[in-house]
Amino acid sequence: MFEIGSVSIENRLLAAPMAGFTDKAFRIILKNHGAGLVATEMISAQALVYGQEKTMFMLDLSGEEPPVAVQLFGSDPRIIAQAARIAADRGAHIIDINMGCPTPRIVKNGEGAALMRDPNRAVRIVEAVVKAVSVPVTVKMRSGWDENSINCCQIAVLAEEAGAHAVTVHPRTREQLFSGKADWSLIRAVKQVVKIPVIGNGDVTSPQKARQMLEETGCDAVMIGRGCLGNPFIFRRTLQYLETGEIPPEPTAEERINVARQHLVLACRFKGETKAVLEMRKHLGWYIKGLPHATAVRARMNQARTLSEIEAILEGLSHRLTQMYPDEH
Ligand SMILES: Cc1cc2nc3c(=O)[nH]c(=O)nc-3n(C[C@H](O)[C@H](O)[C@H](O)COP(=O)(O)O)c2cc1C
């Protein structure tokens, strides 16, 4: 258990916001598998304030088990504050401010990671959002803009002074995008300069790495991004490992296929079958990655247009695997 402001988080393993992936269906799957906190995809503050339909849909948290963080990106303090109020009114339990997105389309507008090189604006944004909502406010940042301007400690201190209730540090620079290794020593450095909880993020792909990050950096919680794609099992397995010191077995093929199917059914319910079947291709490929016949099965799923077609393909895979490895089922 740990606290972000007034919100209690059940455990120290959080799921990272991922545009294109952490929609309602995946958030429900992640929560069911033990994630202590889940987050929406990043949502444009501007679009939210305009009331754009697609954006409002991203804000739908109905039926989800709390807490859920809504992540906003923007560059205008007044607009982000207004968007934060809309999100809080719609049930956001935490507002997270994106200061890490490295995409050119975003940073050219002074949003996302661009805020790392505009500390004044970053402060005004945090202050405005804290003032606008009564729920806790968090900031997710990179280590800096480039290797010559590593300033996550400075931004973390400023965010704390401006009223932020926690910070997440993904210690890669904007220039690095997702290349190289996350420099965990910077998570430790941030932990040493602020009192609010520090959430470490970057390259956690196994229970052992999660423990290593907690131990090496002293961070209060670990956030997992790419490591949970097709692998929500990482949360429960890591929780068990942290508790018992024993590494739980990997999920069986049957479990992976079952969860892939559950995820697809949820996506169809929330987005409609046509859209969900298309959007789920990547997730489905990740769920079955490494299983026998995975390449051929993925190719067939990518041709499929309906839920029942995909269900039949997954059923077929499951059946073939049961025949190959009867003991594991
Ligand atoms: C496909 C993808 C989409 C992402 N979208 C977001 C986002 O919307 N907001 C955000 O703060 N970070 C986003 N990130 C960054 C992740 O939250 C995380 O900081 C990063 O992947 C490092 O963690 P990991 O090594 O555990 O993946 C995204 C990353 C990926 C791979």
The ligand as a Tripos MOL2 file, in Angstrom:
@<TRIPOS>MOLECULE
LIG
   31    33     1     0     0
SMALL
NO_CHARGES

@<TRIPOS>ATOM
      1 C1          3.4820    2.6370  -27.4200 C.3       1 LIG1
      2 C2          3.8150    3.5590  -26.2850 C.ar      1 LIG1
      3 C3          2.9510    4.5900  -25.9810 C.ar      1 LIG1
      4 C4          3.2520    5.4670  -24.9260 C.ar      1 LIG1
      5 N1          2.3790    6.4560  -24.6090 N.ar      1 LIG1
      6 C5          2.6130    7.2400  -23.5250 C.ar      1 LIG1
      7 C6          1.6590    8.1930  -23.0840 C.ar      1 LIG1
      8 O1          0.5690    8.3320  -23.6520 O.2       1 LIG1
      9 N2          1.9880    8.9500  -21.9930 N.ar      1 LIG1
     10 C7          3.1820    8.8050  -21.3250 C.ar      1 LIG1
     11 O2          3.4320    9.4990  -20.3510 O.2       1 LIG1
     12 N3          4.0830    7.9020  -21.7220 N.ar      1 LIG1
     13 C8          3.8200    7.1160  -22.7780 C.ar      1 LIG1
     14 N4          4.7290    6.1540  -23.1350 N.ar      1 LIG1
     15 C9          5.9250    5.9590  -22.3090 C.3       1 LIG1
     16 C10         5.6590    4.9230  -21.2230 C.3       1 LIG1
     17 O3          4.6560    5.3640  -20.3290 O.3       1 LIG1
     18 C11         6.9500    4.6410  -20.4230 C.3       1 LIG1
     19 O4          7.3790    5.8310  -19.8170 O.3       1 LIG1
     20 C12         8.0740    4.1250  -21.3060 C.3       1 LIG1
     21 O5          7.6000    3.1490  -22.2150 O.3       1 LIG1
     22 C13         9.2070    3.5240  -20.4570 C.3       1 LIG1
     23 O6          8.7370    2.4610  -19.6710 O.3       1 LIG1
     24 P1          8.9450    0.9140  -20.1020 P.3       1 LIG1
     25 O7         10.4080    0.7200  -20.3490 O.co2     1 LIG1
     26 O8          8.4170    0.1320  -18.9390 O.co2     1 LIG1
     27 O9          8.1630    0.7180  -21.3640 O.co2     1 LIG1
     28 C14         4.4530    5.2900  -24.1880 C.ar      1 LIG1
     29 C15         5.3050    4.2460  -24.5130 C.ar      1 LIG1
     30 C16         4.9940    3.3720  -25.5370 C.ar      1 LIG1
     31 C17         5.9380    2.2360  -25.8320 C.3       1 LIG1
@<TRIPOS>BOND
     1     1     2 1
     2     2     3 ar
     3     2    30 ar
     4     3     4 ar
     5     4     5 ar
     6     4    28 ar
     7     5     6 ar
     8     6     7 ar
     9     6    13 1
    10     7     8 2
    11     7     9 ar
    12     9    10 ar
    13    10    11 2
    14    10    12 ar
    15    12    13 ar
    16    13    14 ar
    17    14    15 1
    18    14    28 ar
    19    15    16 1
    20    16    17 1
    21    16    18 1
    22    18    19 1
    23    18    20 1
    24    20    21 1
    25    20    22 1
    26    22    23 1
    27    23    24 1
    28    24    25 2
    29    24    26 1
    30    24    27 1
    31    28    29 ar
    32    29    30 ar
    33    30    31 1
@<TRIPOS>SUBSTRUCTURE
     1 LIG1         1 GROUP 0 **** ****
